[in-house]
Amino acid sequence: RPLVAAENVSLGLDYFPVCCKYCGCVLQADEGNTDYERHQVLEIPLISATTTEHRLHRLRCSRCGKTSRAPLPDGVPRGSFGPNLQARVALFTGRYRLSKREASDLLRDVMGADVSLGSIAALEGATSEALEEAVSEAAQAIKEAAAVNMDETGWRNHNDLAWLWVAVTQFLTVFVVSANRSRKTLEEMLGIDFQGIVTSDRHGAYNVFSPEQRALCHAHLKRDYKALVALGAEGKKIGEWALREQKRMFALWDQFSSGELTRS
C-alpha cells in the first residue's frame, strides 16, 4: 500500500528508542537520528450527529402590547435536518441503493442520528426538488452533445415494470425511468433533431438514426463474434477473424489515445 504524502498526514507522532538494543547504552534523541521508518494507520474518526437548538425568543412590545418572535437566521434549515444529513440520505438511497430502512439504520447505528422512514422519504423528495434545475441543465446538455452512448434495461417502479434509460457523454451521465422502451423516450432524451453520434446496441428504437450517426457498441459486437465462433464451421472462421480485427482496432485506438497516431 503506498504511503500518504507527508503534507496529507493528519497527525504525525515520533518515537525514539530508549536504549541501544545491542549494548544497552541509553540513547539521546539528538545523537545521529537522521533516519526513521514511516508506519501509517488509516482510520475513520467516530461520527456522532450533533443537534443545534435555535431558540426563537418572543418579546412583548411595551407600546402596543403584542409579542414578536425572532425569525430564523438565513442559512438555518426550516426543517429538522441539516444539509449534510440530507445529502447523506440521498447518497445512501440513491448512489448506494440502500432501502429507506437500511439508510435509517445506518444513520442511527453509525452516526447516532435518529431519522424515521417517513423523514427519509421526505428528505429524498426535498433533494429531488433541490436538484431539479441541475438535472434539467444536464438533460439539455445531452441533447447538444457531439457524441452520446445509450442503453436501457428493465426496471421496477414500485410494482410496475419500467425501463431505466441512460445517456453518457464524456462529462455527464443522465438516467431516465420510463414506462416504455420505445422511440418516444429516446426522442424525449435526445430531441427529435439530435445532430450527434449515438452509440448503442441493436435495439430497434435507435434505427431512427442514419448509419452516419449510428455506432454499434463493440461489447455487443464482441458477444456476436463469440457466438459465431461457437457455431463452428464457417461461422467459427468469420467470428475468429472479426475478434482479431476488433483486437487490432483497439490496439490502434490505444495508440491514438496516447498520441502515437493521428486519427486518420
N, C-alpha and C positions, 0 to 999 in steps of 0.2 A: 504494500500500500504506500503510495507516495506521501511524503511529509507535506503538511500545510506550510506555506511560506511564512517566514518569521513575522512579517508585518500583519498577518491574519490570525496569529495565535492570540486567543482571548486572555490567557493567563500563563505566564512563564514562571516556573519555580526552579530554583537552583539548589543542588545538593552537593555537598563535598564530603569526601571520605574523612573519617576522624583520624585514622592511623594507617600506616603502611601495612598492607596485607602480607608483606614478605618478612619485614623485620620488626614490625610493631611500633616503629617510631611515630610519635604524634606529628600530624601534618598541619601545615598552615595554609589557609586559602590563597595566600599571595605567593606561594612558593612554586613558580613554574606551572601554574594551572592554565595552560594555553589551549587545552582541548577538552571537549565534552561530547558525550553521546546524547542524541536527541530521542526522547521517547514521548510520543504523543498519544493522548487518550481523547477520543471524540465522545462527547456526552451532550445530552439534552437536559437543560435545567428543568426542575419541577415546574409545571404550569398550574397556576391557581387563578381562576377567574376572580376579578375584583368587582365590587359593587360601589358605585359612586352615588351618593344621595344628594339630590339637588333640592334644597328647602326653599320653597317659594312663599315667602312671608307675606302676610296681609297687614296693611296698616290702615287705620281709620283716619279719615280727614277731619280735622278739627273745625273746618268751615262748613261742610255740607253733611258730615256725619256718615258718609258712605265709605266702604272699605275698598281698597285696591290691592290686587295681588301682583307680585313681581312676575314678569314674564320669564320664560326660559331663555337663557342667552343663545345667541347664534351658535350653531355647531353642536348643540346638545340634542340628541335624538328625542323625538316626541314619543317614541315607544319605549319599551322596556329593555331593548338590546342595542348595544353599540355596533358601529360599522365593522369592526374586526370580527366580532362574533357572527354577524350576518354573513360576512364574506366566507367564513369557515363553513357555515352551514351550506352555502352554495357550492363550495369546493367538495365537501363530503358527499352531498346528494347528487351533484352534477358530474364533476370530473371523476370522482372515485366510485360513483354509482352505489353508494350506501342507501339502504332504505331509511325512511324517516325514523323508525325505531332505532336502527343501528347508529344513526347520526346523534340521536338524543342520548343513547347510552354512552357513546364516545365522549360527548361533551361533558357528561356527568362523571364518568369514571376517570378520564384522563385530565380534564381541565377544571373539574369542580363546578361546572355550570349546569344548573337545573333548568332545562328547556323542554317544555311539553311537546307532544306530537303536533298539536294544533299550532303551536308557535313556530315549529319547524316549517309547516306548510305556509304560514303567513310570511315568514322570512323568505321562503322561496319565491312567493309572489311579489314581495317588495323588491327582491333582487332582479326579477324579470322586468319589472317596471323601470328600475334604475338603469338597466342595460338596454332598454328598448331603442334609444337613439343610436347607440354604438352598433347594435346589431343591424339596424336599418342602414347605417353607413357601410357596414361590411357587405351586406346583401347587394347594395348598389355598386360597390367596387367589383364584386364578382361579375356583374353584368358588363363591366367595362374592361375586364381583364383580357390580355392578349392570348392567354392560354389557361385552360382550366381542366383539371382531372375530376371525373364524376363517377359516382357509383350509387347504388341503392340496395337496401336489404330489408328483410321483413322485420317488423317492429310491433310491440304490443302497446297500444294506447288504452290504458285501463284494461277492459276486457275485449277490446276490438282489435282486429288485425289492421295494421297500418304499415307504412313504409318509411324508413329513415333514409333520406337522400343526403348526399354530401357533395360539396363542390370545393375543390382545393386548388389554390394558386400558390405562388412562391411565398407569399406573406400571410395569406388568410385561409381559414377553413370555416365554411358555413354549413351548418346542419339544418335540415328542414324535415319535420314529421308531417307526412301527407297521408290522406286516406287512400291514395291510389298510386300506381306505378306508371302512369300514362304520360303522354307528351304534354298534357296540361301543366303538370307540376314542373316539368323541365322548362317550359316557357315562362312560368312564374319565376323560376330561379335565374334564368339567363336572359329573359326577354325574347320577344319574337324576332328581333333583328340582331342577334348576337353576331359579332364580327370576328371573334377569336377562334382559336383551335380548341376542339373538345376531344379529350382522350377518355375512352370508356370501354366497356365490354360490348358484346354484340346485341344488347337489349334493343328491341325494335324502336323504342321511343327516340333513340339517337339517330335513326335513319333520316330524320328531318334535315340533318346537316349534309352538305355536299362532301364528296370524297376529299376535296381540297381542304375542308375544315375539320375532317374527322381523322383521328388517330386511334388505333386499337391498342388496348392495354397489352403490353408484352408478357405480363404474368399470365393472362388468359391465353395468349397465343402459345406460350410455352406449354401450358397444360394440353392444348390441342396437339402440339407436336409430339408430346409424350404419348398421347392417345393413339396417334398414328404408328408410333414405334411398337406399341402393344398389339397392334393389328397383325404385325408380321408381314412377310412377303413384300410387295411393292410399297405398301403403306409404311413399313419399317424403314425402307430406304429413304423415302421422302421425309419422314419425321426426323431421322438422324441428320440428313442434310440441313433441314431447317434449324435444328438445335445448334449445329456447327455455325451456321450463318448468324444466328442470334448471338451466340457467344462472341463471334468475331465483331459484330456490330457494337456490342457493349464494351469490348476492348478498345475499339476506336473512340467510342464515346468517353471513356475514361481518359484517353489521351487528349481529346478535345477539352474536357473539363479541366485538365491540369495545364492547359495552354500549350501542349506539344503540337497540336494540329489546329488548323483553321477549320471552320465549319464546312467549307467547300472540299 
